[in-house]
Amino acid sequence: MPSLLITGGSGTFGKACLARLLKGDLYDRIIIYSRDEFKQQEMSEQFHDARLRYFIGDVRDLERLRRAFHGVDVVIHAAALKQIRTGEYNPREVILTNIVGAMNVVEAAIDAGVRRVMAISTDKAVQPVNLYGATKMCAEKLFVRANAYAAGTVTRFACVRYGNVIGSRGSLFDRWNNGSGKVVMTDPRMTRFAMTADQAVAFVLASLGQMQGGEIFVPKLSSFRLLDAVRQITATGDVEIIGAQPGEKIHETLIGPEEQGVADMGDYFLIEPANTSWQYKRRGSHVEPISICSQRSVTDEWGRVGRDFAI
C-alpha cells in the first residue's frame, strides 16, 4: 500500500486531512512533517494509529526533506508562511519558506521518486498585491514547470488553489471569533471565497486522484461580502471598521481574467499546463476566464459556503 506525507502537517489542513485519511485504508503510512514539536505532540495525543509517523523538519532544509521523503509515494505540500501583514515586514522569511521551500520539495520529491506531489495554493496568488500572494504565485509556477524537470521520472506535480478556510489559525473567521463580542473588519465592501477545512481536504484528495501533472485545480466557490458574514456572526452589531490594510484587495479572484487553458470540469475548473514536454492528455471544455471572474455575494444561511466534494 502507498504512503503519504503532509508538509506543514500539524496545521489546520494537516489535522483535518489526517482525520479523514485515518477513516479509510488507502495509505499504510501517513507522515506528518512540520517544525512545530508542540503541535506534533498534541496530534500524537489526539490521534492513535499505528500508521502515523512524525518528522520534525522545515521545508527550508533540503537534506531533511530528502530523508523524510524516502519511500513516500504521495506528498501534499501545505507548509507556508501565510500571514499577510507579517510577511510584508519579514519578506526574507516568507521567501525562504514559500519559494525556496517549494523548490526544496520539488528537488527532494524527484530524488526520492515520489509519484505525486500536490501543492496547496491560494486565491491571493492571482494578480498578487502582497508578498504572500507573490510567493504563492511563484510556487505555482515552480510546481507546474517541475513536471518538465521531472519528465524522465515517475514524479508528477500539480496544485490546488482555493480561498479562505473557515476556522484556520489566523484566518479572518478565526480573528472574528475571538470571544470579545466585538468584530473588527477592514472594509465592508470586501468579498472573499471560503470553504470549510473538510471541503478543502476533500477537494485536495479528489484532485490527487485526477492529476496528470502540471494542472491547477480550482473549486467552484461563490464569494461573499464580509459585511454579510459579519451580520450572521454578531447579533449585537458591534462592528469596528478600520479600513483596508496594506496588501489587501477589495475583491479576491480564483482565476485571473488572462489565465489560459481553463477547462470547465463541472464541479471545478482546471487550469491546464501549456507547452507540456511530459505525457499529458488535455480534457474538459475550455472557457474564457473573463466570463467566470465575476463576484457574487452569498447572503443565505451562513456556513453554506462553497460545496461538498465527494472523493
C-alpha positions in Angstrom: 0.0 0.0 0.0 1.2 3.6 -0.7 2.4 6.1 1.9 1.6 9.8 2.2 3.4 12.8 3.7 2.0 16.2 4.5 4.4 19.1 4.9 3.1 21.6 7.4 1.1 18.7 8.6 0.5 19.9 12.1 -1.6 22.9 10.8 -5.3 23.2 10.2 -5.3 21.4 6.9 -3.0 18.6 8.1 -5.2 17.8 11.1 -8.4 17.8 9.0 -6.7 15.7 6.3 -5.3 13.2 8.8 -8.7 12.8 10.5 -10.2 11.9 7.1 -7.4 9.6 6.0 -7.5 7.6 9.2 -11.1 6.7 8.5 -10.0 4.8 5.4 -7.3 2.3 4.4 -5.8 3.9 1.3 -2.4 4.5 2.9 -0.4 2.2 5.2 1.9 5.0 6.4 1.0 8.7 7.0 3.8 11.1 7.9 3.3 14.5 9.5 6.2 16.7 8.6 6.4 20.1 10.4 8.7 22.2 12.5 6.3 22.6 15.5 7.2 19.9 18.0 4.4 21.0 20.4 1.7 20.7 17.8 3.0 17.3 16.8 2.9 16.2 20.5 -0.7 17.4 20.6 -1.6 15.4 17.5 0.0 12.3 18.8 -2.2 12.5 21.9 -5.3 13.1 19.7 -4.7 10.5 17.0 -3.8 7.0 17.9 -3.0 4.9 14.9 -0.1 2.6 14.0 0.1 4.1 10.5 1.2 7.5 11.9 4.7 8.8 11.8 6.0 12.3 12.8 9.0 14.1 11.4 10.4 17.4 12.9 11.7 19.4 10.0 11.5 22.6 7.9 10.9 22.8 4.2 13.9 25.1 4.1 16.0 22.1 4.9 16.6 20.1 1.7 18.5 17.2 3.3 15.8 16.7 5.9 13.2 16.6 3.2 15.2 14.0 1.3 15.3 11.8 4.4 11.6 12.3 5.2 10.5 11.6 1.6 12.4 8.3 1.4 9.9 5.6 0.5 7.0 8.1 0.2 4.5 7.8 -2.7 2.4 10.9 -2.3 3.2 14.4 -0.8 0.8 17.1 0.0 2.7 20.4 0.3 0.8 22.5 2.8 3.7 24.2 4.6 3.8 28.0 4.2 4.0 31.3 6.0 0.6 32.8 5.4 0.1 36.0 7.4 0.0 38.9 5.0 0.9 41.7 7.4 3.7 39.7 9.0 5.0 38.9 5.5 5.2 42.5 4.5 7.6 43.2 7.4 9.6 39.9 7.1 9.9 39.4 3.3 13.1 37.3 3.5 11.4 34.7 5.8 8.4 34.4 3.6 10.5 33.9 0.5 12.7 31.3 2.2 9.7 29.2 3.3 7.2 29.7 0.4 9.6 29.8 -2.6 12.9 28.2 -1.5 10.8 25.7 0.5 8.8 24.8 -2.7 12.0 24.4 -4.7 13.3 22.0 -2.0 10.1 20.0 -2.1 10.4 19.6 -5.8 14.1 18.5 -5.6 13.5 16.1 -2.7 10.4 14.6 -4.4 12.3 13.9 -7.6 15.3 12.5 -5.8 13.2 10.2 -3.7 10.9 9.0 -6.5 7.7 10.4 -5.0 5.0 9.7 -7.5 2.5 12.5 -6.9 3.0 15.9 -5.3 0.2 18.3 -4.7 0.8 21.9 -3.6 -1.8 23.9 -1.8 -2.1 27.5 -3.2 -4.4 30.4 -2.6 -6.6 32.9 -4.5 -4.0 35.5 -3.4 -1.6 34.1 -6.0 -3.9 35.5 -8.7 -2.7 39.0 -9.7 -1.0 39.3 -6.3 -0.7 42.6 -4.4 1.1 41.3 -1.3 4.3 39.3 -0.8 2.4 36.2 0.4 0.4 36.1 -2.8 3.5 36.8 -4.9 5.4 33.9 -3.3 2.5 31.5 -3.8 2.3 32.6 -7.5 6.0 31.7 -7.8 5.4 28.4 -6.0 2.6 27.6 -8.5 5.0 28.3 -11.4 7.7 26.1 -9.8 5.3 23.2 -9.4 3.8 23.4 -12.9 7.2 23.5 -14.6 8.7 20.9 -12.3 6.9 18.4 -14.5 9.3 19.3 -17.3 12.3 18.9 -15.0 11.0 15.5 -13.9 9.7 14.3 -17.3 12.0 11.3 -17.3 11.0 10.2 -13.8 7.8 8.9 -12.2 7.3 12.1 -10.2 4.4 14.5 -11.2 3.4 17.8 -9.6 0.1 19.7 -9.5 -1.6 22.5 -7.5 -4.9 23.2 -5.9 -6.0 26.9 -5.5 -8.8 28.0 -3.2 -9.7 30.8 -0.8 -10.0 31.2 3.0 -10.5 28.1 5.2 -13.1 28.7 7.8 -11.6 28.3 11.3 -8.0 28.0 10.2 -5.5 29.7 12.5 -5.2 33.4 11.8 -8.0 33.5 9.2 -10.5 36.3 9.3 -13.1 33.9 10.7 -10.7 32.9 13.5 -10.0 36.6 14.3 -13.6 37.5 14.3 -14.5 34.6 16.7 -12.2 36.0 19.5 -14.7 35.9 22.3 -14.7 39.7 22.8 -18.1 40.2 21.4 -16.8 42.8 19.0 -16.0 42.3 15.3 -13.2 44.3 13.7 -13.4 44.4 10.0 -11.4 46.3 7.3 -13.8 47.3 4.6 -17.4 46.1 4.4 -17.3 46.1 0.5 -14.7 43.3 0.5 -15.6 40.0 -0.9 -13.9 36.7 -0.2 -14.1 33.0 -1.1 -14.2 30.4 1.6 -14.7 26.7 2.3 -14.6 24.5 5.4 -11.5 22.5 6.2 -13.3 19.3 5.4 -14.3 20.7 2.0 -10.7 21.7 1.3 -9.4 18.3 2.3 -12.0 16.5 0.1 -11.1 18.7 -2.9 -7.3 18.1 -2.4 -7.7 14.4 -2.2 -10.1 14.2 -5.1 -7.6 16.3 -7.2 -4.8 13.9 -6.2 -6.7 11.1 -7.8 -7.3 13.0 -11.1 -3.9 14.8 -11.6 -1.7 14.0 -14.6 0.9 16.7 -13.8 1.0 20.4 -14.3 -2.6 21.3 -13.6 -4.0 23.8 -11.1 -7.3 22.6 -9.7 -9.8 25.4 -8.7 -13.1 24.6 -6.9 -16.2 26.5 -8.0 -17.0 28.7 -5.0 -19.4 31.6 -4.5 -17.9 34.7 -3.0 -19.4 36.5 0.0 -19.3 40.1 1.3 -17.5 40.4 4.6 -20.5 42.6 5.8 -22.9 39.7 5.0 -20.7 37.3 7.1 -20.4 39.7 10.0 -24.2 40.2 10.1 -24.5 36.4 10.6 -21.8 36.2 13.2 -22.6 39.1 15.6 -26.1 39.6 16.9 -25.2 42.9 18.7 -24.0 44.7 15.6 -20.8 45.8 17.5 -18.5 46.3 14.5 -15.4 48.4 14.2 -14.4 49.5 10.6 -10.6 50.1 10.4 -10.3 50.3 6.6 -8.3 48.2 4.1 -4.9 47.2 5.3 -1.6 47.1 3.3 -1.6 44.2 0.9 -5.4 43.6 1.0 -7.7 43.6 -2.1 -11.3 44.6 -2.1 -12.1 41.5 -4.2 -10.1 38.3 -4.4 -10.1 36.2 -7.6 -9.8 32.5 -8.0 -8.9 32.7 -11.7 -7.3 35.6 -13.4 -9.0 37.1 -16.5 -6.0 36.4 -18.6 -5.1 32.9 -17.5 -5.1 30.4 -20.3 -6.1 26.8 -20.7 -9.0 27.0 -18.3 -11.3 24.0 -18.6 -14.8 23.7 -17.1 -14.9 20.3 -15.3 -18.4 20.6 -13.8 -17.7 21.0 -10.1 -14.4 22.7 -10.6 -12.2 24.5 -13.1 -8.9 23.1 -14.3 -6.1 25.3 -15.4 -4.2 23.0 -17.8 -0.4 23.4 -18.4 0.9 25.0 -21.7 3.7 23.5 -23.8 4.0 20.2 -21.9 7.1 18.2 -22.5 5.7 15.3 -20.4 2.8 13.0 -21.2 -0.4 14.9 -20.7 -3.9 14.4 -22.2 -6.0 17.5 -22.3 -9.6 17.3 -21.1 -12.7 19.3 -20.5 -14.4 22.2 -22.3 -12.2 25.3 -22.3 -13.8 28.6 -21.3 -12.8 32.3 -21.4 -11.6 33.2 -17.9 -13.1 36.7 -18.1 -16.6 35.1 -18.1 -16.1 33.3 -14.8 -14.4 36.1 -12.8 -17.4 37.9 -11.5 -18.1 38.2 -7.8 -21.3 37.0 -6.2 -22.5 37.7 -2.7 -23.7 34.9 -0.6 -26.5 36.2 1.7 -28.3 33.0 2.7 -27.6 30.8 5.7 -24.0 31.4 7.0 -22.0 28.2 6.7 -23.3 27.2 3.3 -20.1 28.4 1.7 -18.8 26.6 -1.4 -19.9 23.0 -1.9 -19.0 19.5 -0.8 -16.6 17.5 -3.0 -17.0 13.7 -2.9 -14.0 11.6 -3.4 
